[in-house]
Amino acid sequence: MRVTVERDELLTALHRVQGIVEKRNTMPNLANVLLEAKPEGLDISATDLELGMRGLYKATVEEPGSVTFSARKLYEILKEINDSEIAMTVTDDCLVTIKTVRGEFKVVGLPSKDFPPLPAIERDGLIPLPGVGLLQLIRKTLFAVGDNDTRYVLNGLLIVVTNAGETPIIRLVGTDGHRLALAEQKLGTDAKTSREQEEKVIVPKKAANEIRRLLEEGGDEPMIGFTKNMLIFRKSGLVLTSRLMEGNYPNYQQVIPKPSNKKITVNRDDIEGALRRVSVLSQNKSYAVKLTFSKKTITLFSSHPDMGEAQEEIPASFNGEEFSAGFNARYLLDVLGVMESETVVFNMEASLSPCLIREMDNPLFQAVVMPVKV
């Protein structure tokens, strides 16, 4: 195998797969990247057996061939090289030589035949999506997904595609049992599929993170689709596949309280800034902050047995009787951090009731945060 490729092109490809390659080295090839030199360019693949990515990159191929070797080491080498082009050769015994203007690197690889195969992907059944819109949906929900939760399905992001009606809708839901975020958007009529009226899948958090990273690069509009046990994501010559999570996702619609007449309206920057300041003196594990809602203000209070206490008052509008509730400040800040509206609306019936948080001018996003005792 002999190939010449632009350094930036190869560096981009390797940066994309760093989050996918297996770092625990349970299988040597899972820490490797597969390079396949073909007449049309350089095909680069990585997988951890659950999540896989394949992309075709521009390259001058003098001799076709393939090899796998450490994704991390190749990435580290390329970051230190200033050459605009990289020449790579691979011998029959999988010794990879990377030549630079002033020297060369020789890295031991492994045969490509031992690399786990990625599934074959067809375009049929994929739904075209606006990239910016899908990125916003993921940003607004991924923060609420669990991390190593004992309830396995809570470690995934629920994706619902509803075909009923004239305009299909895609909805994303994330929850860890303490907070929940739901965001949705309408799809174009060309996104309507011939499958069942509502399709639900649970995507692992790692896969959703990788999709977000790819969307943040911009480029062509993505396409997304599902098989019985796999997610397919295509964008700009890249294909990402992920095994779907098995299990029944909780009935999120039962968790979301209906908007009530008890409505607290506040400026997002005011409440976000106050929470950051007051939570400095909250206890580290719970980050508990007490919020007192009155007619014209919200009073925030926190205390630490060894440090002291903090209190701040901000203007707000409330049409109910004064009451107090405790919250994990980080949970509220996560919600406020993905909002774009200047005005935020809290709906809460009583001190221990779920708190519904919405944007004043965006009915397609809502979050629920459970209170804590303070």
N, C-alpha and C positions, 0 to 999 in steps of 0.2 A: 504493500500500500504506500502510495506517495501522493501527497496532497499539499496545496498551498492555500492558506485562508487568511483573511484579514484578522488581525489581532482583536479588534473591537467586536467583530462579528462572533468570534469564538468565545470571547470573554462574556458577551451577552448571553450566549447559549449556556455557558457554565454557571453563570450567576442564577439563571432561571432554575437550574436543577439542584442547587445547593440545599434547598429545603426538602427535596424529595429523597435524595440518596440516603440510605440507611447508615447511621453513624455508629451503631453498636457492633458492627462487623460480625453479626451472626452468620452471614454468608459473605465471603469475600466479594463476590460480584455485585452485591447490593450496595456496596460503597463505591462501585465503579460507574463510569459512564460508558455507553456503547457508541463508538464512532464507526460509521459505515460510509466509506467513500464510494459514491455512485456517479454515473455520468452527469446526472442533473445537479450534483452538489454533495455536501456533507450532511448525512443524517445523524442526529445526535439524540440518544434516548437515555432515560434513567427510570428506575422503578424501585419501590420498596415492597413489591408484591401486592400492595393495596392500592397504591397510587402510582401512575405512570405518566411520563411526558415524552413526546417525540416531536422534533422539529427539523425541517430541512433548511440548511444555510448555504449561502453562496460560497463556492470554493472552486479552485482549479484542480481537477483530479487528473493526475498523470498516470496513476496506476490504481485501479479499484482494489478494495480490500476492507477489512474490518478488524477491530480490536477493542478490548475494554481495559481501562485502567483508572486509577484513583481520580475521581472527580475533584476531590479536595486538592490533591497535589497539582493537578493540571491547572486548576484555578489559581493557586498560589504562585505557580511559575509564571503564568500569563500576566498576573498583576505586577510582577517585578520586571517584565520585559518591556522595553520601549519601542521595539521594532514595529513597524506598521503592518508587516506581513509575517506569518509564521509558516515555516516549511516543516512538514512532519513526514517521517518515513517509518514503516513498520516492517520488521524482518519476519521470517516464517516462525521463529520461536517467540514472537510477540514482544520483542524489544523495541520500544518506541523512542525514536530520536527526534528531538525538537531542536532545529538549528536556528541560531540567531546570528547577527552580524559579527559578534565578538566571540562566540562560543557555541556550545551545544549542551543539551540535557539528554540523558539516557534514562528512561524509566521502564521498569519491568511491567508488562501488561499481562492479560489473560486472554485465552481464546474466546472469540465472540460466540462460539457454539454453546458455551456454558452460561451465557447471559439469558435470564428468564425472558421468554417471548412476550411482547405486548399484544393485546388483542387487536384483531383487524377491525377497522372502523369504516362504516359506510355513511354517506351523507343523508340517506333516507331517514326521515323521521326527526331530523334535527329542527329545532325551532329557532328562527332568527330573532335576536334580541338587541335592543339599543345598548351599546357598551356602557355609556355613562349611567343609564338608568339601572342596569344590573349592578354596577359598582356601588351606586348609592344604596340599593337594597341590601347588599352584603354589609356595607359599612354600618348601616342602621340596625342590624340584627346580630352580627357575629359576636359582638361584645358580650351578649347575654348567654351565649352557649357555654355549657359546663366544661370544666377541665377535670378529667379523670373522675367524673362523678360515678358513684356506685350504680346509679340508674343509667345504664349504658346508652340508651337513646338520647339522653340529655347532653351527651358529648357531640351531638350532630346538629346540623342546621336543617330544619324542615323546609322543603320546597314543594309548593302546591301549584299546579297549573290547572286552572278551571276553564273548561271549554264551553260551559253553558252560557247561553246568551249570544248576542251579536259580537261582542268584543271579548276575546280571551283575557284572563288575568293571571299574572304570576305573583305568588305571595311567598314571602320568606318569614320564618318564625324561629326565634331562638329563646331558650329558657334554661335556667339551671335550678329551678324550683324556688329561688328567692326573687328573681326578676324575670321579666318577659319582654321581648320586643317583637313587634309585627310591622312589616312594611310590604306594600304591594304596589303594582302599577299595571296599567292596561297595556296589552300587546296589540300589534297590528293584526288586522284580520287575516294576513297571510301566515300568521303564527298558529292558526287554528289547526288542530290535528284531528285525525279520524278515530282517535282512541276514545276511551271512556271519558265521560264529562268532567271528571276530576281525577287528577293523577297526583299521588303523594309519594315523595321519596325523602329519605334522611341521608344527608351528605356529611361525611366526617369533617370535623373542624379543620383538620390539616388540609384537606382538599379545598375547602372553601377559602382558606387563607391563600393557597396557591392561585386560585382563580382570581382573587382580589388583586394579587401582585401582578398577574398578567394583564388585567383590565387597567391597572394604573399606568401601564406603559402606553396606553392609547392604541392607535392603529385601527385595523379593520374591525367592523362590527362582529361580535361573536355569535356562535350558534351553540345551542345546548340541547341535549336529548338524553333519554333514559332507555335502558333495556331492563330486563327483569331484575338484574342485580348490579348494574353498572351505570355510572354517569359518564357522558361524553361531552367534552367542551372543546370547541374548535375556534381558533382565532389566528389570523395572520400567518397561516402555514404551520401553526402549532396544533397539536392534539393532546389534550389531557384526559386521562381516564381515571376513574376512581371506583372502587368497590362501594356499593351502597350499604348502609347499616340496616340490619334486620331488627324487627321489633315494632311495637305499636307506640307511636308518639302520643303524649298526653293530649287530652281534649283541651286545646289552648283556648277555644272560644268560651268555655265555661269559666276560665280563669279571669278573663277580661271583664271587669264590671261595666255596666252600661253607664254612659255619662249621666250624671244627676244634676239637680238644680244647685247643689252645693259646689260652687266653682271658685277656685282661687286663681286669679290671673296675675302674672308677675313678669317683669322683664327678664329675659334669659340671662343676660350678662350680669344683672344684679344678683340673682340667686346663685349663679355659678361661682362668681367671685366670692360671695359671702360664705358659701360652702367650703371653698378651698381655704379661706382664712380661718374659719372657726374650727374646721376639722384638724388643724394643726395640733390642737390640744385635746383631741379625742383619744380614746384608748386604741392602741395600735391594731388589735385583732378585730374589733367590731366597728371601728370608725364611726361610732354612734354619735349622731347630732340630733338634738331635740328641736323640732320646729313648732312654733306656736302661731297659729293662724288667727288673725283678728280682722276687723273690718277693713283697716287701711294699711296693715303692716304684716310682715312675717318676721318673727324674732327667732334667731338661731342661737343655740346654746350648746356648749360642750364642756366636759370637765375631765380631768385626769387626776387620779389620787396623788400622784407624785409630782405633777407639773403645774397644775392650776386649772383655770377655766377661761373660756372665751364666750363673748356674746356680741351679736350684731343685729341691727334692725334694718330692714329694707322695705321700701314701699310696695304695696300690693293691694289687690281688690278682692274682697271676700264677702259673699252674700249670706253667710250662715252664722251660727253661734260660735264663739271662740272655743277652740280646742287645741290640744297639743298631740304630737305624734313623733316617735323616734324613727330615724332611718340610718342605714349604713350610708355615710356620705359618698363613698366611692360608687355605690350603685346609682345614686342620683346623678353624680358627675358624669358617669358613663353615658347615661341617657341624654343629659344636657349637651354633652360633647358631640353628639351626632345630629343635633337639631340645628336648623338653619333659620328658623323664624325668630324674630325679635321678641315675640310674646309667647309665653308658655302657659298652658292651662292645666291645673291640678284638679282632679275630681276625687273626693274622699269623703265617705259618710261618717266615719268615727275614728278614734285613735288607733284601733287595731284593724281597720278595714284596709283592703288593698287600695293602693293609690294609682289611679289612672293618670298618665301624663301624655299630653298631646300638644302639637303645635297649633297655634291659632289659625294659620292659613294652609295647613296640610292635613286633610282628612285621611290620607293614605298611610300615615304612620301613627302608631300608638305604642306606649310602653306601660308596663305595670311593675311597681316595686312594692314588695311586702314590707310593712313597718316592723320595727324591733322595739323591745321594751327598753326604756331608759330610766 
